[in-house]
Amino acid sequence: MLKKITSLLAVILLTLSSIPAAQSTPTLDTLFEPLVADPMEQRIAVMPWLDDDYLQLDIGSSADLYQNDDGTMAFGIDFGTWSLLQRSSNFKFPVDAIDYMFGVNFSMKQQLEESPLPFDEFSARIRLSHISAHFEDGHYDEEAGEWMHEEACPFGIPFTYSREFINILLALSAEDYRVYLGYQYLWHTIPDAINRHSLQAGVELSTPGNTYLAADFKLLPAWDNDLEKTDGFKGTWNLQAGWRLTAIGAENVRIAYNYFNGMSRHGMYFYDDESYSTLGVIVDL
């Protein structure tokens, strides 16, 4: 594990050392616009579940370390955590599970002139990333001295969850909408009986009054307890409707409603099928 992390950090440092100093000022204004409805995008978000006593707390961001003078190519870094907290009395939020991600990304953007399609811009992003996941104290019963719901986990608790992957996204956009298509390949994974491929697609629409609608769809490997491996795929939806607070000068802040249905976004529950709604605040740095 340490060797893999060291290797990825070495890639980051070597890439940074090759960037001309005059063009390497870090910026959170990334060339590739972050996906609005993808629950695995780096962001700051507080999203309470509406139908259960859980709270999603996301902390992360992407930063471009280099953009060329034409604004057509960029290199950046990604860091993020996705936490699942329990809501209990006395304003306590025990952490049930948390995922950590870091990596590098390469992006490009090109204007489409005289295109027969109803789009005026093409963009792309490639990510090389590591992600790991862990159960925390909120998943442990101190009085009983044991992990909660251990029988529901096919690997026992705790177990190691670690993935390294490449993610490719292609997008076409116009002033009020964007569509995208993505592919992800795992070149290393623990547990290892996992299909290495997954697909992604989505659409984002700007609507009147600084509101928007967005949908993110993923085709993810589905775990089969009897076979003790993934077998087939499961469609996973995240539908989002939101309102950007542009009118009060907070255009990077949005109030959003989500409906999620499909394979859990948390590594400790990657074998689990979930359906829930959330309502909260998202900050895009």
C-alpha positions as CSV (number, residue, x, y, z in Angstrom):
1,M,0.0,0.0,0.0
2,L,2.8,2.5,1.0
3,K,4.7,1.6,-2.2
4,K,1.7,2.5,-4.4
5,I,1.0,5.8,-2.6
6,T,4.7,6.7,-2.9
7,S,4.7,5.9,-6.6
8,L,1.7,8.1,-7.2
9,L,3.2,11.0,-5.3
10,A,6.4,10.6,-7.3
11,V,4.3,11.0,-10.5
12,I,2.8,14.2,-9.1
13,L,6.3,15.6,-8.2
14,L,7.9,14.7,-11.5
15,T,5.1,16.3,-13.4
16,L,5.2,19.5,-11.3
17,S,9.0,19.7,-11.8
18,S,8.5,19.8,-15.6
19,I,6.0,22.7,-15.6
20,P,7.4,26.2,-16.4
21,A,7.3,28.3,-13.2
22,A,5.6,31.2,-15.0
23,Q,2.6,29.1,-15.9
24,S,2.2,27.0,-12.8
25,T,0.2,29.2,-10.5
26,P,-2.4,26.9,-8.8
27,T,-6.0,27.8,-9.3
28,L,-9.3,26.3,-8.1
29,D,-10.9,27.6,-11.3
30,T,-10.4,24.3,-13.1
31,L,-10.4,24.0,-16.9
32,F,-12.8,21.1,-16.8
33,E,-16.0,22.1,-15.0
34,P,-16.8,19.7,-12.2
35,L,-19.8,17.4,-12.7
36,V,-22.9,18.7,-11.0
37,A,-24.7,15.5,-10.0
38,D,-21.8,12.9,-9.7
39,P,-21.8,12.0,-6.0
40,M,-18.0,11.1,-6.3
41,E,-17.0,14.6,-7.5
42,Q,-14.7,16.6,-5.2
43,R,-16.7,19.2,-3.4
44,I,-17.8,20.5,0.0
45,A,-21.3,19.2,0.8
46,V,-23.6,18.6,3.8
47,M,-26.4,16.4,2.7
48,P,-28.8,14.9,5.3
49,W,-30.8,11.9,4.3
50,L,-34.5,12.6,4.3
51,D,-35.6,9.0,4.9
52,D,-33.0,7.8,7.5
53,D,-30.8,9.1,10.3
54,Y,-27.7,9.6,8.2
55,L,-25.7,12.6,7.0
56,Q,-23.3,12.8,4.1
57,L,-20.3,15.1,4.7
58,D,-18.0,15.6,1.7
59,I,-14.8,17.6,1.9
60,G,-12.5,17.9,-1.1
61,S,-11.5,19.9,-4.1
62,S,-9.6,19.8,-7.4
63,A,-7.0,22.4,-8.3
64,D,-5.3,23.1,-11.6
65,L,-1.6,23.5,-11.0
66,Y,-0.9,24.5,-14.6
67,Q,-3.0,25.9,-17.4
68,N,-1.5,26.9,-20.8
69,D,-1.8,30.4,-22.1
70,D,-4.6,29.5,-24.5
71,G,-6.7,28.0,-21.8
72,T,-7.0,24.7,-23.7
73,M,-4.9,22.3,-21.5
74,A,-4.4,21.9,-17.8
75,F,-2.8,19.6,-15.2
76,G,-4.2,19.4,-11.7
77,I,-4.6,17.4,-8.5
78,D,-7.6,15.9,-6.7
79,F,-8.2,15.4,-3.0
80,G,-11.5,14.3,-1.4
81,T,-13.2,12.5,1.4
82,W,-16.8,11.2,1.5
83,S,-18.1,10.5,5.0
84,L,-21.3,8.7,6.1
85,L,-22.3,10.0,9.5
86,Q,-25.1,8.8,11.8
87,R,-27.4,11.5,13.2
88,S,-28.0,10.9,16.9
89,S,-29.2,13.0,19.9
90,N,-27.3,15.8,21.5
91,F,-25.9,17.0,18.1
92,K,-23.6,14.0,17.8
93,F,-22.6,12.5,14.4
94,P,-20.7,9.2,14.8
95,V,-18.8,8.4,11.6
96,D,-19.9,5.1,10.1
97,A,-17.7,5.0,7.1
98,I,-15.3,7.2,5.2
99,D,-13.6,7.1,1.8
100,Y,-10.3,8.9,0.9
101,M,-9.2,9.8,-2.6
102,F,-6.3,11.6,-4.1
103,G,-4.7,11.7,-7.6
104,V,-3.8,13.8,-10.6
105,N,-5.8,14.9,-13.6
106,F,-5.2,16.1,-17.1
107,S,-7.8,18.2,-18.9
108,M,-8.4,19.9,-22.2
109,K,-11.0,22.2,-23.8
110,Q,-11.7,23.2,-27.4
111,Q,-14.2,25.5,-28.9
112,L,-16.4,24.0,-31.7
113,E,-16.8,26.4,-34.6
114,E,-19.4,25.8,-37.3
115,S,-20.4,22.5,-35.7
116,P,-23.5,20.7,-37.0
117,L,-24.2,19.6,-33.4
118,P,-26.0,21.9,-30.9
119,F,-22.8,22.4,-28.8
120,D,-20.1,25.0,-28.9
121,E,-17.5,23.4,-26.7
122,F,-15.7,20.0,-26.3
123,S,-13.9,19.2,-23.1
124,A,-12.2,16.1,-21.6
125,R,-10.6,15.0,-18.3
126,I,-8.4,12.0,-17.5
127,R,-7.8,11.1,-13.8
128,L,-5.3,8.8,-12.3
129,S,-6.4,8.2,-8.7
130,H,-6.2,6.1,-5.5
131,I,-9.1,5.5,-3.2
132,S,-9.4,3.7,0.1
133,A,-12.3,3.2,2.5
134,H,-12.7,2.4,6.2
135,F,-15.3,1.7,8.8
136,E,-15.0,4.1,11.8
137,D,-16.1,4.3,15.4
138,G,-19.8,4.9,14.4
139,H,-19.8,1.3,13.1
140,Y,-18.5,-0.2,16.3
141,D,-20.6,-1.1,19.4
142,E,-18.4,-0.2,22.4
143,E,-20.7,-1.8,24.9
144,A,-20.8,-5.1,23.0
145,G,-17.2,-4.8,22.0
146,E,-18.0,-5.8,18.4
147,W,-18.5,-4.4,14.9
148,M,-22.2,-3.6,14.0
149,H,-23.9,-5.7,11.3
150,E,-20.8,-7.8,10.7
151,E,-22.9,-10.6,9.3
152,A,-24.0,-8.4,6.4
153,C,-20.5,-7.9,5.1
154,P,-19.2,-10.7,2.8
155,F,-15.6,-10.1,3.9
156,G,-16.0,-9.7,7.6
157,I,-15.1,-6.5,9.4
158,P,-12.7,-4.8,9.1
159,F,-11.6,-5.6,5.6
160,T,-9.2,-3.8,3.2
161,Y,-10.7,-1.7,0.4
162,S,-8.2,-0.1,-2.0
163,R,-8.5,0.8,-5.6
164,E,-6.2,2.5,-8.2
165,F,-7.9,3.5,-11.4
166,I,-8.0,5.7,-14.6
167,N,-11.1,7.6,-15.3
168,I,-11.8,9.2,-18.7
169,L,-14.6,11.8,-19.3
170,L,-15.7,13.4,-22.5
171,A,-18.2,16.3,-22.6
172,L,-20.1,18.5,-25.0
173,S,-21.6,21.7,-23.8
174,A,-23.4,24.8,-24.7
175,E,-24.5,27.9,-22.7
176,D,-27.4,26.2,-20.8
177,Y,-26.6,22.5,-21.0
178,R,-23.9,19.8,-21.0
179,V,-23.8,16.1,-21.8
180,Y,-20.9,13.7,-20.9
181,L,-19.8,10.1,-21.2
182,G,-17.2,8.4,-19.1
183,Y,-15.2,5.1,-18.6
184,Q,-13.3,3.9,-15.7
185,Y,-10.7,1.0,-15.5
186,L,-9.3,-0.4,-12.2
187,W,-5.7,-1.5,-12.7
188,H,-5.5,-2.7,-9.1
189,T,-8.2,-3.5,-6.6
190,I,-8.6,-5.0,-3.1
191,P,-10.8,-7.1,-2.9
192,D,-9.7,-8.5,-6.2
193,A,-12.8,-10.4,-7.4
194,I,-14.1,-7.2,-9.0
195,N,-14.9,-6.5,-12.6
196,R,-12.4,-3.8,-13.7
197,H,-14.8,-1.8,-16.0
198,S,-17.5,0.7,-15.4
199,L,-19.3,3.3,-17.5
200,Q,-20.8,6.7,-16.8
201,A,-23.1,9.2,-18.6
202,G,-24.9,12.3,-17.6
203,V,-26.7,15.5,-18.5
204,E,-26.9,19.0,-16.9
205,L,-29.5,21.6,-17.7
206,S,-29.7,25.3,-16.6
207,T,-33.2,26.3,-15.9
208,P,-34.8,29.7,-15.0
209,G,-34.1,31.6,-11.8
210,N,-30.5,30.2,-11.3
211,T,-32.0,26.7,-10.9
212,Y,-30.7,23.5,-12.6
213,L,-31.5,19.9,-13.2
214,A,-28.9,17.2,-13.6
215,A,-28.7,13.4,-13.8
216,D,-25.6,11.1,-13.4
217,F,-25.9,7.5,-14.4
218,K,-23.2,4.8,-13.8
219,L,-23.1,1.2,-14.8
220,L,-21.3,-0.5,-11.9
221,P,-20.2,-4.1,-11.2
222,A,-22.7,-5.8,-9.0
223,W,-21.5,-8.1,-6.2
224,D,-22.9,-11.7,-6.0
225,N,-22.6,-13.2,-2.5
226,D,-23.1,-16.7,-3.8
227,L,-20.3,-16.5,-6.4
228,E,-18.1,-14.3,-4.1
229,K,-17.3,-12.0,-7.0
230,T,-19.0,-9.3,-9.1
231,D,-21.4,-10.8,-11.7
232,G,-23.1,-8.5,-14.2
233,F,-23.7,-4.7,-13.7
234,K,-26.2,-2.5,-11.8
235,G,-27.4,0.8,-13.1
236,T,-26.9,3.6,-10.5
237,W,-28.7,6.9,-10.7
238,N,-28.1,10.2,-8.9
239,L,-30.8,12.7,-9.9
240,Q,-30.3,16.3,-8.7
241,A,-32.4,19.5,-8.7
242,G,-30.8,22.6,-7.3
243,W,-30.7,26.4,-6.9
244,R,-27.5,28.4,-7.2
245,L,-27.4,31.3,-4.7
246,T,-26.1,33.7,-7.4
247,A,-28.6,36.4,-6.4
248,I,-26.9,36.9,-3.1
249,G,-23.3,36.8,-4.5
250,A,-22.7,33.1,-3.7
251,E,-22.7,31.6,-7.2
252,N,-20.5,28.7,-6.0
253,V,-23.1,27.7,-3.4
254,R,-26.1,25.6,-4.2
255,I,-29.1,24.1,-2.4
256,A,-29.7,20.7,-3.8
257,Y,-32.1,17.8,-3.6
258,N,-30.8,14.4,-4.6
259,Y,-32.4,11.1,-5.3
260,F,-29.9,8.2,-5.3
261,N,-30.6,4.6,-6.4
262,G,-28.1,1.9,-7.0
263,M,-24.7,0.6,-5.8
264,S,-23.4,2.5,-2.7
265,R,-20.8,5.1,-3.3
266,H,-19.0,4.1,-0.1
267,G,-16.3,1.4,-0.5
268,M,-17.2,-0.3,2.7
269,Y,-20.7,-0.9,1.2
270,F,-19.7,-1.4,-2.5
271,Y,-21.6,-4.7,-2.4
272,D,-24.8,-3.0,-1.2
273,D,-27.8,-1.6,-3.1
274,E,-29.2,1.6,-1.7
275,S,-32.0,4.0,-2.4
276,Y,-32.4,7.3,-0.5
277,S,-33.0,11.1,-0.9
278,T,-31.0,14.0,0.5
279,L,-31.4,17.7,0.8
280,G,-28.6,20.0,1.7
281,V,-25.9,22.5,0.7
282,I,-23.1,22.0,-1.8
283,V,-20.1,24.3,-2.3
284,D,-18.1,24.1,-5.5
285,L,-14.6,25.5,-4.9
